[in-house]
Amino acid sequence: MLIDTYGRVATDLRVSLTDRCNLRCTYCMPEEGLQWLAKPDLLTDDEIVRLIDIAVTSLGIEEVRFTGGEPLLRPGLVGIVERVAALDARPRMSLTTNGIGLKRTAPALKAAGLDRVNVSLDTLRPDVFKTLTRRDRHKDVLEGLYAAREAGLTPVKVNSVLMPGLNDDEAPDLLAWAVEHDYELRFIEQMPLDAQHGWKRDGMITAGDILASLRTRFELTEEGAEKRGSAPAERWIVDGGPHVVGVIASVTRPFCSACDRTRLTADGQVRTCLFATEETDLRAALRSGAPDEEIARIWRLAMWGKKAGAGLDDPSFVQPDRPMSAIGG
């Protein structure tokens, strides 16, 4: 079991498979100049599967989310999913992706055992997409979403970040589109995880702003805390159902007290929180020949020291020095 001093138990493992990405989203990374991890520093496929096996069989992990960077850029992705699906205590498996390449890989991922996907899409306007991501790939994302739904990787969840002056007027349009195509839309407050440290709390689009905008067109009924559990998204029923919309308010409505996540970076470090400034090295233990029991002990010790919260509202908050692409969203 992965328990911390506040009694929280981690059952959800986020695994970053690569720090590389084929987009350059303005709220995540600079247009150029990022130093990618060297290949020897990355965990191998065998090392990833071994760590997930330890997490599932010895540490109580029930759900695994593959992230990046962009996990579809990992050459061994389908094989990793297939091997994790074959574990004795098979975890639920999902994938967070930008959707580029999903049209090609969705059927194979479903056949390998992946349960569902989260796809990032911030706008319905191709020109705004190009501005936000610095790439002209809007059509590819839409096709990837459709392919995921057709392959049965459902519910297909769409993650959207609203940025002032760019797409902050699109919340109602995005929700209408998601309802039409049977996707579950989730808005995410912009978080301080950009490599260039350009995030500023002042002016950010808050959960309150998003809900006020949605209510100009839709009737929203809160699902409530009982159904939410430890999920990061607060959810609202749209126009009486069956569709729902979620808001992940990491900055203005933090949910740290219910957090059930542990994170593994692409280079084999345990992170207890997206905003952690310290990491615990599992790669060194793996490569020095440590047995599973020792690796599990190191992981438990790392999680025992998890802090009470991210502290985003604290003036002394220190932004992590690694971008989201390196630690997994």
LUMMARDREN-233980 format. One record per residue (C-alpha): z, y, x. Coordinates in Angstrom, 2 decimals, always signed. Layout:
<rs>
<r><pz>Z</pz><py>Y</py><px>X</px></r>
...
</rs>
This chain:
<rs>
<r><pz>+0.00</pz><py>+0.00</py><px>+0.00</px></r>
<r><pz>-0.83</pz><py>+3.53</py><px>+1.18</px></r>
<r><pz>+2.10</pz><py>+5.63</py><px>-0.01</px></r>
<r><pz>+3.27</pz><py>+9.05</py><px>+1.18</px></r>
<r><pz>+6.67</pz><py>+10.70</py><px>+1.24</px></r>
<r><pz>+6.00</pz><py>+12.32</py><px>-2.16</px></r>
<r><pz>+5.48</pz><py>+8.94</py><px>-3.84</px></r>
<r><pz>+1.71</pz><py>+9.27</py><px>-4.22</px></r>
<r><pz>-0.22</pz><py>+6.01</py><px>-3.76</px></r>
<r><pz>-3.79</pz><py>+6.09</py><px>-2.46</px></r>
<r><pz>-6.11</pz><py>+3.67</py><px>-4.27</px></r>
<r><pz>-9.37</pz><py>+5.60</py><px>-3.78</px></r>
<r><pz>-11.14</pz><py>+5.51</py><px>-0.40</px></r>
<r><pz>-13.87</pz><py>+8.02</py><px>+0.50</px></r>
<r><pz>-16.08</pz><py>+6.77</py><px>+3.35</px></r>
<r><pz>-18.38</pz><py>+9.19</py><px>+5.17</px></r>
<r><pz>-21.35</pz><py>+7.20</py><px>+6.50</px></r>
<r><pz>-23.01</pz><py>+10.01</py><px>+8.48</px></r>
<r><pz>-22.53</pz><py>+13.67</py><px>+9.28</px></r>
<r><pz>-26.25</pz><py>+14.36</py><px>+8.96</px></r>
<r><pz>-27.91</pz><py>+15.89</py><px>+5.92</px></r>
<r><pz>-31.48</pz><py>+16.77</py><px>+4.93</px></r>
<r><pz>-30.39</pz><py>+19.94</py><px>+3.11</px></r>
<r><pz>-28.65</pz><py>+23.03</py><px>+4.48</px></r>
<r><pz>-26.59</pz><py>+24.20</py><px>+1.51</px></r>
<r><pz>-25.22</pz><py>+27.67</py><px>+2.14</px></r>
<r><pz>-21.68</pz><py>+26.72</py><px>+1.06</px></r>
<r><pz>-21.57</pz><py>+23.67</py><px>+3.33</px></r>
<r><pz>-23.30</pz><py>+24.32</py><px>+6.66</px></r>
<r><pz>-25.27</pz><py>+26.91</py><px>+8.62</px></r>
<r><pz>-29.07</pz><py>+26.82</py><px>+8.64</px></r>
<r><pz>-29.10</pz><py>+25.60</py><px>+12.23</px></r>
<r><pz>-26.90</pz><py>+25.12</py><px>+15.25</px></r>
<r><pz>-24.64</pz><py>+22.28</py><px>+14.10</px></r>
<r><pz>-23.85</pz><py>+19.70</py><px>+16.76</px></r>
<r><pz>-24.33</pz><py>+16.24</py><px>+15.21</px></r>
<r><pz>-22.14</pz><py>+13.31</py><px>+16.19</px></r>
<r><pz>-23.57</pz><py>+11.14</py><px>+18.94</px></r>
<r><pz>-24.61</pz><py>+7.68</py><px>+17.76</px></r>
<r><pz>-21.98</pz><py>+5.87</py><px>+19.89</px></r>
<r><pz>-19.29</pz><py>+7.95</py><px>+18.18</px></r>
<r><pz>-20.31</pz><py>+6.77</py><px>+14.71</px></r>
<r><pz>-18.78</pz><py>+3.65</py><px>+13.21</px></r>
<r><pz>-21.16</pz><py>+0.71</py><px>+13.16</px></r>
<r><pz>-21.97</pz><py>-1.12</py><px>+9.94</px></r>
<r><pz>-19.65</pz><py>-3.95</py><px>+10.96</px></r>
<r><pz>-16.81</pz><py>-1.52</py><px>+11.72</px></r>
<r><pz>-17.21</pz><py>+0.22</py><px>+8.35</px></r>
<r><pz>-17.15</pz><py>-3.05</py><px>+6.44</px></r>
<r><pz>-14.13</pz><py>-4.27</py><px>+8.42</px></r>
<r><pz>-12.15</pz><py>-1.10</py><px>+7.69</px></r>
<r><pz>-13.03</pz><py>-1.28</py><px>+3.99</px></r>
<r><pz>-11.99</pz><py>-4.94</py><px>+3.97</px></r>
<r><pz>-8.61</pz><py>-4.01</py><px>+5.48</px></r>
<r><pz>-8.21</pz><py>-1.19</py><px>+2.97</px></r>
<r><pz>-9.01</pz><py>-3.42</py><px>+0.01</px></r>
<r><pz>-7.19</pz><py>-6.59</py><px>+0.99</px></r>
<r><pz>-4.14</pz><py>-5.13</py><px>+2.74</px></r>
<r><pz>-3.69</pz><py>-1.53</py><px>+1.58</px></r>
<r><pz>-4.33</pz><py>-1.56</py><px>-2.16</px></r>
<r><pz>-7.64</pz><py>+0.31</py><px>-2.28</px></r>
<r><pz>-9.41</pz><py>-0.26</py><px>-5.61</px></r>
<r><pz>-12.34</pz><py>+2.17</py><px>-5.43</px></r>
<r><pz>-14.70</pz><py>+3.10</py><px>-2.60</px></r>
<r><pz>-16.91</pz><py>+6.20</py><px>-2.63</px></r>
<r><pz>-19.65</pz><py>+6.43</py><px>+0.00</px></r>
<r><pz>-20.33</pz><py>+10.00</py><px>+1.12</px></r>
<r><pz>-21.79</pz><py>+11.90</py><px>+4.04</px></r>
<r><pz>-23.34</pz><py>+14.21</py><px>+5.07</px></r>
<r><pz>-26.06</pz><py>+12.50</py><px>+3.10</px></r>
<r><pz>-25.30</pz><py>+8.77</py><px>+2.83</px></r>
<r><pz>-28.90</pz><py>+7.86</py><px>+1.92</px></r>
<r><pz>-29.77</pz><py>+8.76</py><px>+5.54</px></r>
<r><pz>-27.68</pz><py>+5.81</py><px>+6.76</px></r>
<r><pz>-30.19</pz><py>+3.05</py><px>+7.63</px></r>
<r><pz>-27.74</pz><py>+0.22</py><px>+6.82</px></r>
<r><pz>-26.50</pz><py>+1.64</py><px>+3.52</px></r>
<r><pz>-27.81</pz><py>-1.08</py><px>+1.20</px></r>
<r><pz>-26.46</pz><py>-3.80</py><px>+3.47</px></r>
<r><pz>-23.04</pz><py>-2.14</py><px>+3.64</px></r>
<r><pz>-22.88</pz><py>-1.94</py><px>-0.16</px></r>
<r><pz>-23.90</pz><py>-5.58</py><px>-0.47</px></r>
<r><pz>-21.24</pz><py>-6.74</py><px>+2.00</px></r>
<r><pz>-18.48</pz><py>-4.69</py><px>+0.36</px></r>
<r><pz>-19.51</pz><py>-6.08</py><px>-3.04</px></r>
<r><pz>-18.95</pz><py>-9.58</py><px>-1.63</px></r>
<r><pz>-15.31</pz><py>-8.93</py><px>-0.66</px></r>
<r><pz>-12.73</pz><py>-11.11</py><px>-2.41</px></r>
<r><pz>-11.04</pz><py>-8.16</py><px>-4.07</px></r>
<r><pz>-14.27</pz><py>-6.35</py><px>-4.94</px></r>
<r><pz>-13.66</pz><py>-2.60</py><px>-5.24</px></r>
<r><pz>-15.50</pz><py>-0.32</py><px>-7.64</px></r>
<r><pz>-18.23</pz><py>+1.41</py><px>-5.65</px></r>
<r><pz>-19.90</pz><py>+4.78</py><px>-6.07</px></r>
<r><pz>-22.04</pz><py>+7.11</py><px>-3.97</px></r>
<r><pz>-22.16</pz><py>+10.90</py><px>-3.64</px></r>
<r><pz>-25.66</pz><py>+12.07</py><px>-2.73</px></r>
<r><pz>-27.97</pz><py>+15.07</py><px>-2.87</px></r>
<r><pz>-30.46</pz><py>+12.83</py><px>-4.67</px></r>
<r><pz>-33.29</pz><py>+13.14</py><px>-2.16</px></r>
<r><pz>-34.50</pz><py>+9.59</py><px>-1.53</px></r>
<r><pz>-32.65</pz><py>+8.20</py><px>-4.55</px></r>
<r><pz>-35.92</pz><py>+7.57</py><px>-6.40</px></r>
<r><pz>-36.81</pz><py>+5.05</py><px>-3.70</px></r>
<r><pz>-33.40</pz><py>+3.46</py><px>-3.15</px></r>
<r><pz>-31.71</pz><py>+3.40</py><px>-6.58</px></r>
<r><pz>-32.97</pz><py>-0.09</py><px>-7.63</px></r>
<r><pz>-31.94</pz><py>-1.64</py><px>-4.29</px></r>
<r><pz>-28.51</pz><py>-0.01</py><px>-4.40</px></r>
<r><pz>-27.93</pz><py>-1.31</py><px>-7.92</px></r>
<r><pz>-29.02</pz><py>-4.81</py><px>-6.90</px></r>
<r><pz>-26.67</pz><py>-4.66</py><px>-3.89</px></r>
<r><pz>-23.69</pz><py>-3.95</py><px>-6.16</px></r>
<r><pz>-23.31</pz><py>-0.18</py><px>-6.35</px></r>
<r><pz>-21.76</pz><py>+0.82</py><px>-9.68</px></r>
<r><pz>-22.72</pz><py>+4.49</py><px>-10.08</px></r>
<r><pz>-23.72</pz><py>+7.74</py><px>-8.38</px></r>
<r><pz>-22.70</pz><py>+11.40</py><px>-8.19</px></r>
<r><pz>-25.66</pz><py>+13.70</py><px>-7.50</px></r>
<r><pz>-25.35</pz><py>+17.30</py><px>-6.35</px></r>
<r><pz>-27.56</pz><py>+19.77</py><px>-8.20</px></r>
<r><pz>-26.58</pz><py>+23.43</py><px>-8.51</px></r>
<r><pz>-29.54</pz><py>+24.92</py><px>-10.37</px></r>
<r><pz>-32.42</pz><py>+24.16</py><px>-12.71</px></r>
<r><pz>-34.60</pz><py>+26.78</py><px>-11.01</px></r>
<r><pz>-36.67</pz><py>+25.57</py><px>-8.02</px></r>
<r><pz>-36.65</pz><py>+29.01</py><px>-6.37</px></r>
<r><pz>-32.86</pz><py>+29.25</py><px>-6.54</px></r>
<r><pz>-32.57</pz><py>+25.68</py><px>-5.25</px></r>
<r><pz>-34.65</pz><py>+26.65</py><px>-2.23</px></r>
<r><pz>-32.42</pz><py>+29.66</py><px>-1.59</px></r>
<r><pz>-29.20</pz><py>+27.64</py><px>-1.93</px></r>
<r><pz>-30.30</pz><py>+24.61</py><px>+0.10</px></r>
<r><pz>-32.89</pz><py>+26.21</py><px>+2.41</px></r>
<r><pz>-35.23</pz><py>+23.36</py><px>+1.45</px></r>
<r><pz>-37.96</pz><py>+22.98</py><px>-1.22</px></r>
<r><pz>-36.83</pz><py>+19.62</py><px>-2.65</px></r>
<r><pz>-35.81</pz><py>+20.38</py><px>-6.24</px></r>
<r><pz>-38.37</pz><py>+17.99</py><px>-7.75</px></r>
<r><pz>-37.13</pz><py>+15.15</py><px>-5.53</px></r>
<r><pz>-33.57</pz><py>+15.57</py><px>-6.81</px></r>
<r><pz>-34.68</pz><py>+15.51</py><px>-10.46</px></r>
<r><pz>-36.71</pz><py>+12.35</py><px>-9.83</px></r>
<r><pz>-33.74</pz><py>+10.78</py><px>-8.04</px></r>
<r><pz>-31.47</pz><py>+11.48</py><px>-11.00</px></r>
<r><pz>-33.92</pz><py>+9.88</py><px>-13.40</px></r>
<r><pz>-34.29</pz><py>+6.82</py><px>-11.14</px></r>
<r><pz>-30.51</pz><py>+6.39</py><px>-10.92</px></r>
<r><pz>-30.18</pz><py>+6.46</py><px>-14.70</px></r>
<r><pz>-33.04</pz><py>+4.00</py><px>-15.15</px></r>
<r><pz>-31.56</pz><py>+1.65</py><px>-12.53</px></r>
<r><pz>-28.25</pz><py>+1.56</py><px>-14.40</px></r>
<r><pz>-26.15</pz><py>+3.49</py><px>-11.87</px></r>
<r><pz>-24.23</pz><py>+5.01</py><px>-14.74</px></r>
<r><pz>-22.55</pz><py>+7.16</py><px>-15.71</px></r>
<r><pz>-24.71</pz><py>+9.44</py><px>-13.57</px></r>
<r><pz>-22.52</pz><py>+12.41</py><px>-12.68</px></r>
<r><pz>-24.03</pz><py>+15.73</py><px>-11.62</px></r>
<r><pz>-21.96</pz><py>+18.02</py><px>-9.38</px></r>
<r><pz>-22.70</pz><py>+21.74</py><px>-9.50</px></r>
<r><pz>-21.31</pz><py>+24.66</py><px>-7.49</px></r>
<r><pz>-21.86</pz><py>+28.16</py><px>-8.87</px></r>
<r><pz>-22.40</pz><py>+30.99</py><px>-6.39</px></r>
<r><pz>-22.12</pz><py>+34.72</py><px>-7.18</px></r>
<r><pz>-25.48</pz><py>+36.42</py><px>-7.58</px></r>
<r><pz>-27.46</pz><py>+33.18</py><px>-7.29</px></r>
<r><pz>-26.76</pz><py>+30.69</py><px>-10.07</px></r>
<r><pz>-23.58</pz><py>+32.02</py><px>-11.68</px></r>
<r><pz>-25.46</pz><py>+32.55</py><px>-14.97</px></r>
<r><pz>-26.64</pz><py>+28.94</py><px>-15.25</px></r>
<r><pz>-23.55</pz><py>+27.12</py><px>-16.52</px></r>
<r><pz>-24.68</pz><py>+26.87</py><px>-20.19</px></r>
<r><pz>-28.24</pz><py>+25.91</py><px>-19.23</px></r>
<r><pz>-27.00</pz><py>+23.22</py><px>-16.86</px></r>
<r><pz>-24.77</pz><py>+21.74</py><px>-19.55</px></r>
<r><pz>-27.53</pz><py>+21.77</py><px>-22.18</px></r>
<r><pz>-29.83</pz><py>+20.00</py><px>-19.72</px></r>
<r><pz>-27.16</pz><py>+17.41</py><px>-18.79</px></r>
<r><pz>-26.48</pz><py>+16.62</py><px>-22.45</px></r>
<r><pz>-30.22</pz><py>+16.23</py><px>-23.11</px></r>
<r><pz>-30.65</pz><py>+13.77</py><px>-20.22</px></r>
<r><pz>-27.34</pz><py>+11.92</py><px>-20.70</px></r>
<r><pz>-25.80</pz><py>+12.99</py><px>-17.39</px></r>
<r><pz>-22.13</pz><py>+13.91</py><px>-17.01</px></r>
<r><pz>-21.93</pz><py>+17.41</py><px>-15.57</px></r>
<r><pz>-19.03</pz><py>+18.52</py><px>-13.38</px></r>
<r><pz>-18.64</pz><py>+22.04</py><px>-12.01</px></r>
<r><pz>-16.83</pz><py>+22.34</py><px>-8.68</px></r>
<r><pz>-15.21</pz><py>+25.54</py><px>-7.49</px></r>
<r><pz>-16.57</pz><py>+26.56</py><px>-4.12</px></r>
<r><pz>-14.14</pz><py>+25.39</py><px>-1.45</px></r>
<r><pz>-13.51</pz><py>+26.61</py><px>+2.12</px></r>
<r><pz>-15.42</pz><py>+23.81</py><px>+3.83</px></r>
<r><pz>-18.38</pz><py>+25.70</py><px>+5.31</px></r>
<r><pz>-18.94</pz><py>+25.37</py><px>+9.03</px></r>
<r><pz>-19.57</pz><py>+29.10</py><px>+9.44</px></r>
<r><pz>-16.22</pz><py>+29.95</py><px>+7.75</px></r>
<r><pz>-17.92</pz><py>+32.36</py><px>+5.34</px></r>
<r><pz>-15.82</pz><py>+31.38</py><px>+2.30</px></r>
<r><pz>-13.86</pz><py>+34.11</py><px>+0.60</px></r>
<r><pz>-11.61</pz><py>+33.62</py><px>-2.40</px></r>
<r><pz>-12.41</pz><py>+37.09</py><px>-3.75</px></r>
<r><pz>-15.55</pz><py>+36.93</py><px>-5.86</px></r>
<r><pz>-15.72</pz><py>+33.15</py><px>-6.14</px></r>
<r><pz>-16.69</pz><py>+31.67</py><px>-9.52</px></r>
<r><pz>-13.47</pz><py>+30.21</py><px>-10.91</px></r>
<r><pz>-12.82</pz><py>+27.48</py><px>-13.45</px></r>
<r><pz>-11.88</pz><py>+30.19</py><px>-15.92</px></r>
<r><pz>-15.21</pz><py>+31.95</py><px>-15.36</px></r>
<r><pz>-17.11</pz><py>+28.69</py><px>-15.87</px></r>
<r><pz>-15.32</pz><py>+27.77</py><px>-19.09</px></r>
<r><pz>-15.76</pz><py>+31.25</py><px>-20.53</px></r>
<r><pz>-19.49</pz><py>+31.05</py><px>-19.84</px></r>
<r><pz>-19.82</pz><py>+27.59</py><px>-21.39</px></r>
<r><pz>-17.97</pz><py>+28.67</py><px>-24.52</px></r>
<r><pz>-20.65</pz><py>+31.27</py><px>-25.25</px></r>
<r><pz>-22.84</pz><py>+28.35</py><px>-26.34</px></r>
<r><pz>-20.66</pz><py>+25.26</py><px>-26.78</px></r>
<r><pz>-17.44</pz><py>+24.24</py><px>-28.49</px></r>
<r><pz>-15.15</pz><py>+22.67</py><px>-25.89</px></r>
<r><pz>-12.14</pz><py>+20.47</py><px>-26.69</px></r>
<r><pz>-9.82</pz><py>+19.59</py><px>-23.82</px></r>
<r><pz>-9.38</pz><py>+15.85</py><px>-23.27</px></r>
<r><pz>-5.87</pz><py>+16.26</py><px>-21.93</px></r>
<r><pz>-3.80</pz><py>+15.13</py><px>-18.96</px></r>
<r><pz>-3.24</pz><py>+11.60</py><px>-20.25</px></r>
<r><pz>-6.93</pz><py>+10.72</py><px>-20.06</px></r>
<r><pz>-7.39</pz><py>+12.62</py><px>-16.80</px></r>
<r><pz>-4.86</pz><py>+10.61</py><px>-14.80</px></r>
<r><pz>-5.42</pz><py>+11.22</py><px>-11.08</px></r>
<r><pz>-9.07</pz><py>+12.25</py><px>-11.49</px></r>
<r><pz>-9.90</pz><py>+15.61</py><px>-9.86</px></r>
<r><pz>-11.91</pz><py>+16.85</py><px>-12.86</px></r>
<r><pz>-10.39</pz><py>+18.34</py><px>-15.99</px></r>
<r><pz>-12.74</pz><py>+17.29</py><px>-18.80</px></r>
<r><pz>-13.74</pz><py>+18.87</py><px>-22.09</px></r>
<r><pz>-15.50</pz><py>+17.21</py><px>-25.03</px></r>
<r><pz>-18.72</pz><py>+19.07</py><px>-25.82</px></r>
<r><pz>-19.41</pz><py>+19.97</py><px>-29.48</px></r>
<r><pz>-17.24</pz><py>+17.13</py><px>-30.76</px></r>
<r><pz>-18.72</pz><py>+14.47</py><px>-28.44</px></r>
<r><pz>-19.79</pz><py>+12.08</py><px>-27.17</px></r>
<r><pz>-20.75</pz><py>+14.17</py><px>-24.13</px></r>
<r><pz>-18.16</pz><py>+15.69</py><px>-21.81</px></r>
<r><pz>-18.15</pz><py>+18.32</py><px>-19.09</px></r>
<r><pz>-15.74</pz><py>+18.45</py><px>-16.17</px></r>
<r><pz>-14.40</pz><py>+21.21</py><px>-13.95</px></r>
<r><pz>-12.91</pz><py>+20.49</py><px>-10.53</px></r>
<r><pz>-10.74</pz><py>+23.53</py><px>-9.83</px></r>
<r><pz>-9.55</pz><py>+22.72</py><px>-6.32</px></r>
<r><pz>-8.76</pz><py>+26.37</py><px>-5.56</px></r>
<r><pz>-7.37</pz><py>+27.88</py><px>-8.78</px></r>
<r><pz>-5.90</pz><py>+24.76</py><px>-10.43</px></r>
<r><pz>-5.04</pz><py>+22.40</py><px>-7.54</px></r>
<r><pz>-4.28</pz><py>+18.78</py><px>-8.42</px></r>
<r><pz>-2.63</pz><py>+17.73</py><px>-5.17</px></r>
<r><pz>+0.44</pz><py>+16.28</py><px>-6.88</px></r>
<r><pz>-1.71</pz><py>+13.54</py><px>-8.45</px></r>
<r><pz>-4.00</pz><py>+12.89</py><px>-5.48</px></r>
<r><pz>-4.78</pz><py>+9.19</py><px>-4.92</px></r>
<r><pz>-7.37</pz><py>+9.53</py><px>-2.13</px></r>
<r><pz>-7.62</pz><py>+8.61</py><px>+1.52</px></r>
<r><pz>-10.65</pz><py>+9.50</py><px>+3.62</px></r>
<r><pz>-12.49</pz><py>+7.88</py><px>+6.51</px></r>
<r><pz>-14.82</pz><py>+10.08</py><px>+8.56</px></r>
<r><pz>-18.13</pz><py>+8.91</py><px>+9.98</px></r>
<r><pz>-16.54</pz><py>+8.63</py><px>+13.42</px></r>
<r><pz>-13.60</pz><py>+6.54</py><px>+12.26</px></r>
<r><pz>-10.82</pz><py>+9.07</py><px>+11.67</px></r>
<r><pz>-8.37</pz><py>+8.89</py><px>+8.76</px></r>
<r><pz>-8.02</pz><py>+12.19</py><px>+6.90</px></r>
<r><pz>-5.27</pz><py>+12.50</py><px>+4.33</px></r>
<r><pz>-6.94</pz><py>+15.51</py><px>+2.67</px></r>
<r><pz>-10.26</pz><py>+17.40</py><px>+2.77</px></r>
<r><pz>-8.32</pz><py>+20.38</py><px>+4.09</px></r>
<r><pz>-6.28</pz><py>+18.50</py><px>+6.67</px></r>
<r><pz>-6.24</pz><py>+19.92</py><px>+10.18</px></r>
<r><pz>-5.14</pz><py>+16.64</py><px>+11.77</px></r>
<r><pz>-6.77</pz><py>+13.21</py><px>+11.89</px></r>
<r><pz>-5.68</pz><py>+9.69</py><px>+12.89</px></r>
<r><pz>-8.04</pz><py>+7.64</py><px>+15.05</px></r>
<r><pz>-8.89</pz><py>+4.15</py><px>+13.77</px></r>
<r><pz>-12.07</pz><py>+3.78</py><px>+15.82</px></r>
<r><pz>-10.14</pz><py>+3.53</py><px>+19.08</px></r>
<r><pz>-7.94</pz><py>+0.80</py><px>+17.63</px></r>
<r><pz>-10.99</pz><py>-1.10</py><px>+16.38</px></r>
<r><pz>-12.78</pz><py>-0.93</py><px>+19.70</px></r>
<r><pz>-9.71</pz><py>-1.84</py><px>+21.73</px></r>
<r><pz>-9.44</pz><py>-5.16</py><px>+19.89</px></r>
<r><pz>-6.50</pz><py>-4.35</py><px>+17.62</px></r>
<r><pz>-5.90</pz><py>-6.95</py><px>+14.89</px></r>
<r><pz>-6.24</pz><py>-6.04</py><px>+11.21</px></r>
<r><pz>-2.46</pz><py>-5.85</py><px>+10.82</px></r>
<r><pz>-2.19</pz><py>-3.16</py><px>+13.51</px></r>
<r><pz>-5.01</pz><py>-1.10</py><px>+12.02</px></r>
<r><pz>-3.35</pz><py>-1.32</py><px>+8.61</px></r>
<r><pz>-0.05</pz><py>-0.17</py><px>+10.16</px></r>
<r><pz>-1.73</pz><py>+2.89</py><px>+11.75</px></r>
<r><pz>-3.39</pz><py>+3.75</py><px>+8.44</px></r>
<r><pz>-0.10</pz><py>+3.46</py><px>+6.52</px></r>
<r><pz>+1.63</pz><py>+5.71</py><px>+9.04</px></r>
<r><pz>-1.13</pz><py>+8.33</py><px>+8.74</px></r>
<r><pz>-0.82</pz><py>+8.42</py><px>+4.95</px></r>
<r><pz>+2.97</pz><py>+8.53</py><px>+5.07</px></r>
<r><pz>+2.65</pz><py>+11.95</py><px>+6.72</px></r>
<r><pz>+0.37</pz><py>+13.42</py><px>+4.03</px></r>
<r><pz>+1.32</pz><py>+16.99</py><px>+3.11</px></r>
<r><pz>+2.36</pz><py>+18.04</py><px>-0.38</px></r>
<r><pz>-0.76</pz><py>+20.12</py><px>-0.97</px></r>
<r><pz>-3.78</pz><py>+21.83</py><px>+0.54</px></r>
<r><pz>-2.13</pz><py>+25.25</py><px>+0.52</px></r>
<r><pz>-5.27</pz><py>+27.19</py><px>-0.44</px></r>
<r><pz>-3.11</pz><py>+29.85</py><px>-2.09</px></r>
<r><pz>-1.06</pz><py>+30.30</py><px>+1.08</px></r>
<r><pz>-2.07</pz><py>+33.37</py><px>+3.16</px></r>
<r><pz>-1.50</pz><py>+31.29</py><px>+6.30</px></r>
<r><pz>-4.04</pz><py>+28.64</py><px>+5.21</px></r>
<r><pz>-6.11</pz><py>+27.42</py><px>+8.15</px></r>
<r><pz>-9.61</pz><py>+26.23</py><px>+7.32</px></r>
<r><pz>-10.56</pz><py>+22.83</py><px>+8.82</px></r>
<r><pz>-12.71</pz><py>+23.16</py><px>+11.92</px></r>
<r><pz>-15.11</pz><py>+20.42</py><px>+10.79</px></r>
<r><pz>-17.70</pz><py>+21.07</py><px>+8.06</px></r>
<r><pz>-17.81</pz><py>+18.98</py><px>+4.89</px></r>
<r><pz>-20.79</pz><py>+17.07</py><px>+6.29</px></r>
<r><pz>-18.57</pz><py>+15.57</py><px>+8.97</px></r>
<r><pz>-15.61</pz><py>+14.60</py><px>+6.79</px></r>
<r><pz>-17.10</pz><py>+13.53</py><px>+3.48</px></r>
<r><pz>-17.03</pz><py>+15.38</py><px>+0.17</px></r>
</rs>
